Amino acid sequence: MAWAERGFDLTTAVAAFSVALLLQIGANLANDVADFHRGADSVGRLGPVRVTQGGLIAPRQMTVATAVVLAVALVPGLYLVWRGGPVLAALGLLAILAAVTYTAGPKPFGYLGLGEFFVFLFFGPVAVVGTAYAMMRVATPTGIMASIPMGCLVTAILVVNNLRDIDTDREAGKRTIAVRIGRDGSRWEYASLMIIAYATPVMMWLSGTTGPWPVIAWVTAPLGLVLARQVWMVSGRGLNAVLAGTARLCLWFAIALSVGIVL
């Protein structure tokens, strides 16, 4: 986005990448130890091994590691605040809070069925618009629209995760949307996120926000169709491959959409 608007800054890009990576690591560490304490990670877990539940790392060590990673994220984060001002400061603090309270605290929103909303918000508008804003000090209509498919596709990763864990989450009292709407409802949720993601580049073109080039993102549609079909056909541990495939789709879609925006 910033490159297309001739506002790209390499140092800011590196700082934004570092903050995003460190916050993701911190959130995963916090999620690992918090789910262990709440009993969401049991011996019947279908996903990859969780180090706390598996006894590989003590809970206290994992808590300390979480705090250290989030503290390190403040270093590049302060540079972004210097570039973007109070708006970036507020977004940064909210991102750190969200990373911790997703599964930790007295009322973790991941346990209340709010995971999809916050993942869409922080991986879509906050990540895309926030990064471009740090460089250009302005939020453009193109950036706002481009954030929608990215938020949808990352949210689709969470949907697969929650669909796979629906039984163990229900037993642990984790009221995810998957637990609330069931397996078929979650599969339709996944399909809906895919449809919105692929419809958005077309809407960017038809609305006059951009030229036709963002539709290049449709080159990834075959992979999206394969994944949308698989999510209906497999269950249990078989969904791990769908989860990984959705992450790959997110990456390739992001690259293709970025090329289209620059063109």
Contacts in CASP RR format, 6 or more apart in sequence:
PFRMAT RR
TARGET T0000
AUTHOR 0000-0000-0000
METHOD contacts of the structure
MODEL  1
MAWAERGFDLTTAVAAFSVALLLQIGANLANDVADFHRGADSVGRLGPVR
VTQGGLIAPRQMTVATAVVLAVALVPGLYLVWRGGPVLAALGLLAILAAV
TYTAGPKPFGYLGLGEFFVFLFFGPVAVVGTAYAMMRVATPTGIMASIPM
GCLVTAILVVNNLRDIDTDREAGKRTIAVRIGRDGSRWEYASLMIIAYAT
PVMMWLSGTTGPWPVIAWVTAPLGLVLARQVWMVSGRGLNAVLAGTARLC
LWFAIALSVGIVL
1 128 0 8 1.000
1 131 0 8 1.000
1 132 0 8 1.000
1 140 0 8 1.000
1 142 0 8 1.000
1 143 0 8 1.000
1 146 0 8 1.000
1 258 0 8 1.000
1 261 0 8 1.000
2 8 0 8 1.000
2 9 0 8 1.000
2 13 0 8 1.000
2 131 0 8 1.000
2 132 0 8 1.000
2 135 0 8 1.000
2 136 0 8 1.000
3 262 0 8 1.000
4 142 0 8 1.000
4 261 0 8 1.000
4 262 0 8 1.000
5 132 0 8 1.000
5 136 0 8 1.000
5 140 0 8 1.000
7 135 0 8 1.000
7 136 0 8 1.000
8 135 0 8 1.000
9 83 0 8 1.000
9 135 0 8 1.000
11 79 0 8 1.000
12 79 0 8 1.000
12 80 0 8 1.000
12 83 0 8 1.000
12 131 0 8 1.000
12 134 0 8 1.000
12 135 0 8 1.000
13 131 0 8 1.000
13 135 0 8 1.000
14 76 0 8 1.000
15 76 0 8 1.000
15 77 0 8 1.000
15 79 0 8 1.000
15 80 0 8 1.000
15 83 0 8 1.000
15 134 0 8 1.000
16 76 0 8 1.000
16 80 0 8 1.000
16 130 0 8 1.000
16 131 0 8 1.000
16 134 0 8 1.000
18 73 0 8 1.000
18 76 0 8 1.000
18 77 0 8 1.000
19 73 0 8 1.000
19 76 0 8 1.000
19 77 0 8 1.000
19 80 0 8 1.000
19 92 0 8 1.000
19 95 0 8 1.000
20 127 0 8 1.000
22 69 0 8 1.000
22 70 0 8 1.000
22 72 0 8 1.000
22 73 0 8 1.000
22 76 0 8 1.000
23 70 0 8 1.000
23 73 0 8 1.000
23 95 0 8 1.000
23 96 0 8 1.000
23 99 0 8 1.000
24 99 0 8 1.000
25 69 0 8 1.000
26 66 0 8 1.000
26 69 0 8 1.000
26 70 0 8 1.000
26 73 0 8 1.000
26 99 0 8 1.000
27 98 0 8 1.000
27 99 0 8 1.000
27 100 0 8 1.000
27 102 0 8 1.000
29 62 0 8 1.000
29 65 0 8 1.000
29 66 0 8 1.000
29 69 0 8 1.000
30 66 0 8 1.000
30 99 0 8 1.000
30 100 0 8 1.000
30 102 0 8 1.000
30 103 0 8 1.000
30 104 0 8 1.000
31 102 0 8 1.000
31 103 0 8 1.000
32 41 0 8 1.000
32 50 0 8 1.000
32 51 0 8 1.000
32 52 0 8 1.000
32 53 0 8 1.000
32 62 0 8 1.000
33 52 0 8 1.000
33 59 0 8 1.000
33 62 0 8 1.000
33 63 0 8 1.000
33 66 0 8 1.000
33 104 0 8 1.000
34 102 0 8 1.000
34 103 0 8 1.000
34 104 0 8 1.000
34 105 0 8 1.000
34 108 0 8 1.000
35 41 0 8 1.000
35 50 0 8 1.000
35 52 0 8 1.000
35 53 0 8 1.000
35 103 0 8 1.000
35 172 0 8 1.000
36 50 0 8 1.000
36 52 0 8 1.000
36 53 0 8 1.000
36 59 0 8 1.000
37 59 0 8 1.000
38 103 0 8 1.000
38 111 0 8 1.000
38 172 0 8 1.000
38 174 0 8 1.000
39 172 0 8 1.000
40 103 0 8 1.000
40 165 0 8 1.000
40 168 0 8 1.000
40 169 0 8 1.000
40 172 0 8 1.000
40 173 0 8 1.000
40 174 0 8 1.000
41 50 0 8 1.000
41 52 0 8 1.000
41 53 0 8 1.000
41 168 0 8 1.000
42 53 0 8 1.000
42 168 0 8 1.000
42 171 0 8 1.000
42 172 0 8 1.000
44 168 0 8 1.000
45 53 0 8 1.000
45 165 0 8 1.000
45 168 0 8 1.000
46 164 0 8 1.000
46 165 0 8 1.000
46 168 0 8 1.000
46 236 0 8 1.000
46 237 0 8 1.000
46 239 0 8 1.000
46 240 0 8 1.000
47 164 0 8 1.000
47 165 0 8 1.000
47 237 0 8 1.000
47 240 0 8 1.000
48 240 0 8 1.000
49 56 0 8 1.000
51 57 0 8 1.000
51 62 0 8 1.000
52 58 0 8 1.000
52 59 0 8 1.000
52 62 0 8 1.000
57 65 0 8 1.000
66 100 0 8 1.000
70 96 0 8 1.000
70 99 0 8 1.000
70 100 0 8 1.000
73 96 0 8 1.000
77 88 0 8 1.000
77 92 0 8 1.000
80 88 0 8 1.000
80 92 0 8 1.000
80 134 0 8 1.000
81 88 0 8 1.000
81 89 0 8 1.000
81 92 0 8 1.000
83 134 0 8 1.000
83 135 0 8 1.000
84 133 0 8 1.000
84 134 0 8 1.000
84 137 0 8 1.000
87 133 0 8 1.000
88 130 0 8 1.000
88 133 0 8 1.000
88 134 0 8 1.000
91 126 0 8 1.000
91 130 0 8 1.000
94 126 0 8 1.000
95 122 0 8 1.000
95 126 0 8 1.000
98 109 0 8 1.000
98 118 0 8 1.000
98 122 0 8 1.000
101 108 0 8 1.000
101 109 0 8 1.000
102 108 0 8 1.000
102 109 0 8 1.000
102 110 0 8 1.000
102 115 0 8 1.000
102 118 0 8 1.000
103 110 0 8 1.000
103 111 0 8 1.000
109 115 0 8 1.000
109 118 0 8 1.000
110 118 0 8 1.000
110 174 0 8 1.000
110 176 0 8 1.000
111 173 0 8 1.000
111 174 0 8 1.000
111 175 0 8 1.000
111 176 0 8 1.000
112 175 0 8 1.000
113 175 0 8 1.000
113 176 0 8 1.000
113 177 0 8 1.000
113 179 0 8 1.000
113 180 0 8 1.000
115 158 0 8 1.000
115 176 0 8 1.000
115 177 0 8 1.000
116 155 0 8 1.000
116 158 0 8 1.000
116 159 0 8 1.000
116 177 0 8 1.000
116 189 0 8 1.000
119 151 0 8 1.000
119 154 0 8 1.000
119 155 0 8 1.000
119 158 0 8 1.000
120 151 0 8 1.000
120 152 0 8 1.000
120 154 0 8 1.000
120 155 0 8 1.000
123 150 0 8 1.000
123 151 0 8 1.000
123 154 0 8 1.000
123 155 0 8 1.000
124 147 0 8 1.000
124 148 0 8 1.000
124 150 0 8 1.000
124 151 0 8 1.000
124 154 0 8 1.000
125 144 0 8 1.000
125 147 0 8 1.000
125 151 0 8 1.000
127 147 0 8 1.000
127 150 0 8 1.000
127 151 0 8 1.000
128 143 0 8 1.000
128 146 0 8 1.000
128 147 0 8 1.000
128 150 0 8 1.000
129 139 0 8 1.000
129 143 0 8 1.000
129 144 0 8 1.000
129 147 0 8 1.000
130 139 0 8 1.000
132 139 0 8 1.000
132 140 0 8 1.000
132 143 0 8 1.000
133 139 0 8 1.000
141 209 0 8 1.000
142 204 0 8 1.000
142 209 0 8 1.000
142 210 0 8 1.000
142 261 0 8 1.000
145 200 0 8 1.000
145 203 0 8 1.000
145 204 0 8 1.000
145 207 0 8 1.000
145 209 0 8 1.000
146 200 0 8 1.000
146 204 0 8 1.000
146 214 0 8 1.000
146 257 0 8 1.000
146 261 0 8 1.000
148 196 0 8 1.000
148 197 0 8 1.000
148 200 0 8 1.000
149 196 0 8 1.000
149 197 0 8 1.000
149 198 0 8 1.000
149 200 0 8 1.000
149 201 0 8 1.000
149 217 0 8 1.000
149 253 0 8 1.000
149 257 0 8 1.000
150 250 0 8 1.000
150 253 0 8 1.000
150 254 0 8 1.000
150 257 0 8 1.000
151 197 0 8 1.000
152 193 0 8 1.000
152 194 0 8 1.000
152 196 0 8 1.000
152 197 0 8 1.000
152 200 0 8 1.000
153 193 0 8 1.000
153 194 0 8 1.000
153 197 0 8 1.000
153 246 0 8 1.000
153 249 0 8 1.000
153 250 0 8 1.000
153 253 0 8 1.000
154 250 0 8 1.000
155 193 0 8 1.000
156 190 0 8 1.000
156 193 0 8 1.000
156 194 0 8 1.000
156 197 0 8 1.000
156 246 0 8 1.000
156 250 0 8 1.000
157 243 0 8 1.000
157 246 0 8 1.000
157 247 0 8 1.000
157 250 0 8 1.000
159 177 0 8 1.000
159 178 0 8 1.000
159 186 0 8 1.000
159 189 0 8 1.000
159 190 0 8 1.000
159 193 0 8 1.000
160 190 0 8 1.000
160 231 0 8 1.000
160 239 0 8 1.000
160 242 0 8 1.000
160 243 0 8 1.000
160 246 0 8 1.000
161 243 0 8 1.000
162 169 0 8 1.000
162 176 0 8 1.000
162 177 0 8 1.000
162 178 0 8 1.000
162 179 0 8 1.000
162 186 0 8 1.000
163 178 0 8 1.000
163 183 0 8 1.000
163 186 0 8 1.000
163 187 0 8 1.000
163 190 0 8 1.000
163 231 0 8 1.000
163 239 0 8 1.000
164 235 0 8 1.000
164 236 0 8 1.000
164 237 0 8 1.000
164 238 0 8 1.000
164 239 0 8 1.000
164 240 0 8 1.000
164 243 0 8 1.000
165 174 0 8 1.000
165 176 0 8 1.000
165 178 0 8 1.000
166 176 0 8 1.000
166 178 0 8 1.000
166 179 0 8 1.000
166 182 0 8 1.000
166 183 0 8 1.000
166 186 0 8 1.000
169 175 0 8 1.000
169 176 0 8 1.000
169 178 0 8 1.000
169 179 0 8 1.000
170 179 0 8 1.000
173 179 0 8 1.000
177 186 0 8 1.000
177 189 0 8 1.000
178 186 0 8 1.000
181 189 0 8 1.000
183 235 0 8 1.000
187 231 0 8 1.000
187 232 0 8 1.000
190 228 0 8 1.000
190 231 0 8 1.000
191 228 0 8 1.000
191 231 0 8 1.000
194 224 0 8 1.000
194 227 0 8 1.000
194 228 0 8 1.000
197 253 0 8 1.000
198 217 0 8 1.000
198 218 0 8 1.000
198 221 0 8 1.000
201 214 0 8 1.000
201 215 0 8 1.000
201 216 0 8 1.000
201 217 0 8 1.000
201 218 0 8 1.000
201 257 0 8 1.000
202 215 0 8 1.000
203 209 0 8 1.000
204 210 0 8 1.000
204 211 0 8 1.000
204 214 0 8 1.000
205 211 0 8 1.000
205 212 0 8 1.000
205 214 0 8 1.000
205 215 0 8 1.000
210 260 0 8 1.000
210 261 0 8 1.000
213 259 0 8 1.000
213 260 0 8 1.000
213 261 0 8 1.000
213 263 0 8 1.000
214 257 0 8 1.000
214 260 0 8 1.000
214 261 0 8 1.000
215 260 0 8 1.000
216 256 0 8 1.000
216 257 0 8 1.000
216 259 0 8 1.000
216 260 0 8 1.000
216 263 0 8 1.000
217 253 0 8 1.000
217 256 0 8 1.000
217 257 0 8 1.000
217 260 0 8 1.000
219 256 0 8 1.000
220 249 0 8 1.000
220 252 0 8 1.000
220 253 0 8 1.000
220 256 0 8 1.000
223 245 0 8 1.000
223 248 0 8 1.000
223 249 0 8 1.000
223 252 0 8 1.000
224 249 0 8 1.000
227 242 0 8 1.000
227 245 0 8 1.000
227 246 0 8 1.000
227 249 0 8 1.000
230 241 0 8 1.000
230 242 0 8 1.000
231 239 0 8 1.000
231 242 0 8 1.000
234 241 0 8 1.000
234 242 0 8 1.000
END
